[in-house]
Amino acid sequence: MIGENHRLARSPKRAWMLGATLIRDPLAACRLRARFGAVPVLKRRQTATMLGMKQRQLGRNGPMASAQGLGCMGMSIFYGQPDDASSIATIHRALDLGINMIVTSDAYGNGANESLLGQALKGRRDQAVVCTKFGNLALAGGGDTGFTGGDPRHVAIACDRSLKRLGVDVIDLYALHRVDPLVPIEDTVGAMQRLVTQGKVRHLGLSEAGASTIERAYRVHPLVSLETEYSLWSRDIEGDILTTCRKLGMAIMAYSPLGRGFLTGTIKTLDALGEKDGRRNMPRFKPENIDKNAALLERIEAMARDQGVTTGQLALAWVHAQGDDVFPIPGTKRVTHLAQNAAAFDLALTPQEVQALGDLFPKNVASGTRYPEPAMKGLGI
């Protein structure tokens, strides 16, 4: 675990939201002084610098990437009305802060999210580790190539389309979004390997795959990472999947590390969600489950108050504390939320605090599954 030699300052006045000093932003620090008076001063990780988000190698064979990334799905779908201007500003601010691992998929808005990222990266391509995915035809609303998502012929077409939408010559990390049960994983990864040989892709990964599939895929070509949901209330990978990834030297790219916003403590009833918010269709946000899950928040909210930080920052710090091979990729389309999330990296929890949080949210404690039942069948194959 990380942060073993540091204790967080306990005074909420000193620790307010981890403050601008922890996101290493002098301009934000000035704004905080003007609005709130003294800027909080907390103990940082010894490895943090004033130059931006810490960089480390993504897996045994991957590129150098920011310890925390930015997920882009919500900029185009699922979380209410898109706001392209705000989203592009958020991507730019992420790059300013050294958050260079930017994660998208061709399934997010059927390519719209990749196009949005392509706009944001104009003139700044060299500052980003561009990560995209293919093969989730259900989320994309169906495919038009005539092939299933893992078919080698689909892989080639999908990659060329992503390159064009992103406006790049090479994709830094190309991952299979969902394993295709109709195509042997060896065939899919073999097609992905050819993209590496052709210079269109630098590194390969998977998303939401089972342990045996990961091992079979890795034998075809070394994989950099597994992108999977991982948070205090989604700990499904703890066991054979996490063990397999660590054995192979693969990083975990943890999407929804804030439980789709639930762990921020701001969504305790359905009234907190817009009418078109996709979370209304997720089992954990259904009326029969949301009250039970909201009761769980009381435990972490009390701990956050004691720490003088937000509930979301504490939840995100727990994910960071799972190891240097775990890279949270919280999503947002708001600069303010990005800053809060970035600050959580510097919250160094003690082993006792990490254990306490884990005890408050044991595996399978959440009421309801991560996805509706049909989508659950596509996970961990």
Secondary structure, DSSP 4 states (H G I P E B T S, - for coil): ---TT------HHHHGGGHHHHTT-HHHHHHHHHHHSSPP-----TT-BTTBS-EEESTTTS-EEESS-EE-GGGTSSSSS--HHHHHHHHHHHHHTT--EEE--TTTTTTHHHHHHHHHTTTTGGG-EEEEEE--TTTTT--SSSS-TT-HHHHHHHHHHHHHHHT-S-EEEEEESS--TTS-HHHHHHHHHHHHHTTSEEEEEEES--HHHHHHHHHHS---EEEEE-BTTB-TTTTHHHHHHHHHT-EEEEE-TTTTTGGGT--SSGGGS-TT-GGGGSGGGSHHHHHHHHHHHHHHHHHHHHHTS-HHHHHHHHHHTT-TTEEE--B-S-HHHHHHHHHGGG----HHHHHHHHHHS-TT-SSS-SS-HHHHTTS--
